[in-house]
Amino acid sequence: MKKGYKSGFVTLIGRPNVGKSTLMNHLIGQKIAITSEKPQTTRNRIQTVYTDEHGQIIFLDTPGIHKAKNKLGEYMVNVAEHTLREVDVILWLVEPGTYIGSGEQHILKVLQTVKTPVILVINKIDTVKKEDILKTIETYKDAYHFKEVIPVSAMKKTNTDTLIHTIFQYLPEGPQYYDEDTVTDQPMRQIAAELIREKALRMMSDEIPHGIAVTIERMTERDNGMFDIDATIICERESHKGIVIGKGGQMLKRIGTSARIEIENLMDTKVNLKLWVKVRKEWRDSELYMKNYGYNSKDI
């Protein structure tokens, strides 16, 4: 182990849609976590790796902490809250504002129960004036004893270097857990499934966003290095199936094309992607279906 080399685990928490996945993707310089305008995009813990000469930071992007409405919601909140006790540093992302809403109050209650150092990250500072950022700092500094408060813009990469530098200050000396070129511990199948789900979330109307899951049925490599991927989009209702497929299959085609391009960029090879759509009624309240689609409460 190199002297002075630091390594450790950092989790990003915050209300859904506050920019956690966007920030993590920018910090590691590659897109792993999926992003969309819709809340609850991230469902599992996604582990990504940042490495430089000072050390290695393993980021865990958790699902947003929120009040659960079904078994999938409970699973997501359990994943997020369980992670807080396992890491070296917690990054709490908030948006600029002088009002601490009920979602943030809920997170504050959860944070009172852990001893892990918390850095408050005020994201989206490119959308407000400087005095609004100062007011936000004033509002939050009395709510909790933060180790640091750092304003950033994940989209514009403002202050992200400062954030990395500050995280290293709170990490212990430790080994390099992953090779320099590793950016995630997620298997390629899982990343492919998530990218397909992201395209579906982005392209479809609000009535279906959370009721879909994606499973990879087959992923095989040809002799020439090209990959064949068969995937199924699962939705909760017959009416949703029609929307996912679209008129004359147009929506499914758009989702498939968009996802294929991104999977090809990530894998750096050609991909033949085929999509199917299945209905599984109320799967988000079925432990069996959730487990089949990669959300197993025993993994938490």
C-alpha positions as CSV (number, residue, x, y, z in Angstrom):
1,M,0.0,0.0,0.0
2,K,1.4,3.4,-1.0
3,K,2.1,5.8,1.9
4,G,-0.5,8.5,2.1
5,Y,-2.8,6.7,-0.4
6,K,-6.4,7.0,0.6
7,S,-9.4,4.9,-0.2
8,G,-12.9,4.5,1.0
9,F,-16.7,4.4,0.4
10,V,-18.9,7.4,-0.2
11,T,-22.6,7.5,-0.6
12,L,-24.8,10.1,-2.3
13,I,-28.1,10.7,-0.7
14,G,-30.9,13.2,-1.3
15,R,-34.5,13.5,-2.3
16,P,-35.3,11.9,-5.6
17,N,-34.4,14.0,-8.7
18,V,-31.9,16.2,-6.9
19,G,-29.1,15.3,-9.3
20,K,-27.2,12.4,-7.5
21,S,-26.7,10.3,-10.6
22,T,-25.7,13.3,-12.8
23,L,-23.1,14.3,-10.2
24,M,-21.7,10.8,-9.9
25,N,-21.5,10.4,-13.7
26,H,-19.6,13.7,-14.0
27,L,-17.2,12.9,-11.1
28,I,-16.1,9.6,-12.6
29,G,-16.2,10.9,-16.1
30,Q,-18.4,8.2,-17.6
31,K,-22.1,7.5,-17.7
32,I,-23.1,4.5,-15.4
33,A,-26.0,5.7,-13.4
34,I,-29.1,6.4,-15.4
35,T,-30.7,9.8,-15.2
36,S,-34.2,11.1,-16.1
37,E,-36.5,13.9,-15.1
38,K,-38.7,11.4,-13.3
39,P,-38.1,10.7,-9.6
40,Q,-37.0,7.2,-8.4
41,T,-34.9,6.5,-11.4
42,T,-32.2,4.8,-9.4
43,R,-33.5,1.6,-7.8
44,N,-30.4,-0.3,-6.7
45,R,-27.2,0.7,-5.2
46,I,-24.9,1.5,-8.1
47,Q,-21.2,1.3,-7.2
48,T,-18.8,3.4,-9.3
49,V,-15.1,4.1,-8.9
50,Y,-13.0,7.3,-9.0
51,T,-9.2,6.8,-9.1
52,D,-6.4,9.4,-9.2
53,E,-2.8,9.6,-7.7
54,H,-4.2,10.5,-4.2
55,G,-6.4,7.5,-3.9
56,Q,-9.6,5.8,-4.8
57,I,-13.2,6.8,-4.0
58,I,-15.9,4.2,-4.3
59,F,-19.2,5.9,-4.8
60,L,-22.5,4.3,-3.9
61,D,-25.5,6.0,-5.6
62,T,-28.5,5.0,-3.6
63,P,-32.2,5.3,-4.5
64,G,-33.7,8.6,-3.2
65,I,-34.9,8.5,0.4
66,H,-38.6,9.0,0.4
67,K,-41.8,7.8,2.1
68,A,-42.5,4.3,0.5
69,K,-45.8,3.6,-1.2
70,N,-45.3,-0.1,-2.1
71,K,-42.9,-3.0,-1.6
72,L,-40.6,-1.7,-4.3
73,G,-40.6,1.7,-2.5
74,E,-39.8,0.0,0.8
75,Y,-36.9,-1.9,-0.8
76,M,-35.5,1.3,-2.3
77,V,-35.6,3.2,1.0
78,N,-34.1,0.2,2.9
79,V,-31.2,0.1,0.5
80,A,-30.5,3.8,0.9
81,E,-30.8,3.9,4.7
82,H,-28.7,0.7,5.2
83,T,-25.9,2.2,3.1
84,L,-25.4,5.2,5.5
85,R,-23.9,3.0,8.2
86,E,-21.5,1.2,5.9
87,V,-19.6,4.1,4.4
88,D,-16.8,6.5,5.3
89,V,-18.5,9.7,4.1
90,I,-22.1,10.8,3.3
91,L,-22.7,13.4,0.6
92,W,-26.2,14.9,1.0
93,L,-27.3,16.7,-2.1
94,V,-29.9,19.5,-1.8
95,E,-31.1,22.1,-4.2
96,P,-30.7,25.9,-3.4
97,G,-33.6,27.2,-1.2
98,T,-34.4,28.7,2.2
99,Y,-37.2,26.2,3.1
100,I,-36.4,22.7,4.4
101,G,-39.3,20.6,3.1
102,S,-40.7,17.4,4.5
103,G,-38.5,15.3,2.2
104,E,-35.4,16.9,3.6
105,Q,-36.8,16.8,7.2
106,H,-37.2,13.0,6.8
107,I,-33.5,12.8,5.7
108,L,-32.4,14.9,8.6
109,K,-34.1,12.5,11.0
110,V,-32.3,9.6,9.4
111,L,-29.0,11.4,9.6
112,Q,-29.4,12.0,13.3
113,T,-29.1,8.2,13.7
114,V,-25.7,7.8,12.1
115,K,-22.1,8.8,13.1
116,T,-20.7,9.0,9.6
117,P,-19.3,12.4,8.6
118,V,-21.8,14.3,6.4
119,I,-20.8,16.8,3.6
120,L,-23.7,19.0,2.5
121,V,-23.6,19.5,-1.3
122,I,-25.7,22.3,-2.7
123,N,-26.3,21.3,-6.3
124,K,-27.7,23.2,-9.3
125,I,-26.0,26.5,-8.3
126,D,-25.9,27.5,-12.0
127,T,-29.7,28.1,-11.7
128,V,-29.6,30.7,-8.9
129,K,-27.9,34.0,-7.9
130,K,-24.9,33.9,-5.5
131,E,-26.9,35.5,-2.6
132,D,-29.4,32.6,-2.9
133,I,-26.6,30.1,-2.3
134,L,-25.5,32.0,0.8
135,K,-29.1,32.0,2.1
136,T,-29.3,28.2,1.5
137,I,-26.0,27.7,3.5
138,E,-27.5,29.8,6.4
139,T,-30.8,27.7,6.3
140,Y,-29.0,24.4,6.5
141,K,-26.1,25.1,8.8
142,D,-28.4,25.3,11.9
143,A,-30.2,22.1,10.9
144,Y,-27.3,19.7,11.3
145,H,-23.6,19.6,12.2
146,F,-22.1,19.2,8.7
147,K,-18.4,18.6,8.3
148,E,-18.3,20.8,5.2
149,V,-20.8,22.6,2.9
150,I,-19.8,22.7,-0.8
151,P,-21.9,24.4,-3.5
152,V,-21.6,22.7,-6.9
153,S,-23.2,22.4,-10.3
154,A,-23.1,18.8,-11.5
155,M,-24.3,19.9,-15.0
156,K,-21.6,22.5,-15.5
157,K,-18.9,20.7,-13.4
158,T,-18.5,23.8,-11.2
159,N,-16.6,23.0,-7.9
160,T,-16.5,19.3,-8.6
161,D,-12.7,19.3,-8.2
162,T,-13.1,20.9,-4.8
163,L,-15.6,18.2,-3.8
164,I,-13.2,15.4,-4.7
165,H,-10.4,17.1,-2.8
166,T,-12.6,17.5,0.3
167,I,-13.9,13.9,0.2
168,F,-10.2,12.7,0.3
169,Q,-9.7,14.7,3.5
170,Y,-12.2,12.5,5.3
171,L,-11.1,9.1,3.9
172,P,-8.8,6.8,5.8
173,E,-5.5,5.6,4.3
174,G,-6.2,2.3,2.5
175,P,-5.6,0.0,-0.4
176,Q,-6.5,0.4,-4.0
177,Y,-9.6,-1.8,-4.2
178,Y,-10.0,-1.7,-8.0
179,D,-7.7,-1.3,-11.1
180,E,-7.2,2.3,-12.4
181,D,-9.4,1.7,-15.4
182,T,-12.4,0.3,-13.4
183,V,-15.3,2.7,-13.3
184,T,-18.0,0.4,-12.0
185,D,-18.6,-3.0,-10.3
186,Q,-21.9,-3.4,-12.1
187,P,-22.1,-6.4,-14.6
188,M,-22.6,-5.3,-18.2
189,R,-26.0,-7.0,-18.3
190,Q,-27.2,-4.8,-15.5
191,I,-25.9,-1.6,-17.1
192,A,-27.6,-2.6,-20.4
193,A,-30.9,-3.2,-18.6
194,E,-30.7,0.1,-16.8
195,L,-29.8,2.0,-20.0
196,I,-32.9,0.5,-21.7
197,R,-35.0,1.5,-18.7
198,E,-33.7,5.0,-18.8
199,K,-34.6,5.5,-22.5
200,A,-38.1,4.2,-21.8
201,L,-38.5,6.6,-18.8
202,R,-37.3,9.5,-20.9
203,M,-39.4,8.8,-23.9
204,M,-42.7,7.8,-22.4
205,S,-45.5,9.8,-20.7
206,D,-45.8,10.1,-16.9
207,E,-48.4,7.4,-16.4
208,I,-46.0,4.5,-16.8
209,P,-42.7,5.7,-15.4
210,H,-42.2,3.5,-12.3
211,G,-44.3,0.5,-13.4
212,I,-41.6,-0.8,-15.7
213,A,-38.6,-3.1,-15.2
214,V,-36.2,-4.4,-17.7
215,T,-34.7,-7.9,-17.8
216,I,-31.9,-9.2,-20.1
217,E,-32.9,-12.6,-21.4
218,R,-29.8,-13.2,-23.4
219,M,-26.4,-11.5,-24.0
220,T,-24.0,-13.4,-26.2
221,E,-20.8,-12.4,-28.1
222,R,-20.2,-13.4,-31.7
223,D,-16.8,-14.4,-33.1
224,N,-16.4,-10.9,-34.6
225,G,-16.9,-9.2,-31.1
226,M,-20.5,-8.1,-31.8
227,F,-23.0,-8.6,-29.0
228,D,-26.6,-10.0,-29.4
229,I,-28.8,-8.7,-26.6
230,D,-32.4,-9.8,-26.1
231,A,-34.3,-7.8,-23.4
232,T,-37.8,-7.6,-22.1
233,I,-39.6,-4.5,-20.8
234,I,-42.1,-5.5,-18.1
235,C,-45.0,-3.2,-17.4
236,E,-48.0,-3.5,-15.0
237,R,-51.0,-3.1,-17.3
238,E,-52.2,-4.1,-20.8
239,S,-52.8,-0.4,-21.5
240,H,-49.2,0.4,-20.6
241,K,-48.0,-2.4,-23.0
242,G,-49.7,-0.5,-25.9
243,I,-48.0,2.7,-24.9
244,V,-44.6,1.1,-24.6
245,I,-44.9,-0.5,-28.1
246,G,-46.5,2.7,-29.6
247,K,-48.4,3.1,-32.9
248,G,-47.0,0.6,-35.4
249,G,-44.2,-0.3,-32.9
250,Q,-42.7,3.2,-33.2
251,M,-42.1,3.8,-29.5
252,L,-40.4,0.5,-28.9
253,K,-38.2,1.1,-32.0
254,R,-37.2,4.5,-30.7
255,I,-36.4,3.1,-27.2
256,G,-34.4,0.3,-28.8
257,T,-32.4,2.5,-31.2
258,S,-31.5,5.0,-28.5
259,A,-30.5,2.4,-26.0
260,R,-28.5,0.4,-28.5
261,I,-26.4,3.5,-29.4
262,E,-25.5,4.1,-25.8
263,I,-24.8,0.5,-25.0
264,E,-22.5,0.4,-28.1
265,N,-20.6,3.5,-26.9
266,L,-20.1,2.0,-23.4
267,M,-19.1,-1.5,-24.6
268,D,-17.1,-0.1,-27.6
269,T,-18.5,-2.7,-30.0
270,K,-21.5,-3.2,-32.2
271,V,-24.7,-4.5,-30.6
272,N,-27.8,-6.2,-32.1
273,L,-30.6,-5.3,-29.6
274,K,-34.0,-6.9,-29.7
275,L,-36.8,-5.8,-27.3
276,W,-40.0,-7.5,-26.2
277,V,-42.8,-6.2,-23.9
278,K,-44.6,-8.3,-21.2
279,V,-47.3,-7.5,-18.7
280,R,-46.9,-8.6,-15.0
281,K,-49.8,-7.1,-13.0
282,E,-48.8,-5.3,-9.8
283,W,-45.2,-6.6,-9.9
284,R,-44.0,-3.8,-7.6
285,D,-46.0,-5.4,-4.8
286,S,-44.8,-9.0,-5.4
287,E,-41.7,-10.1,-3.6
288,L,-41.2,-12.9,-6.2
289,Y,-41.4,-10.6,-9.3
290,M,-39.2,-8.0,-7.6
291,K,-36.6,-10.6,-6.9
292,N,-36.8,-11.9,-10.5
293,Y,-36.2,-8.4,-11.8
294,G,-33.2,-7.7,-9.6
295,Y,-34.7,-6.1,-6.5
296,N,-34.0,-8.7,-3.8
297,S,-34.5,-7.4,-0.2
298,K,-32.2,-10.2,1.1
299,D,-29.3,-8.4,-0.8
300,I,-29.6,-5.3,1.3
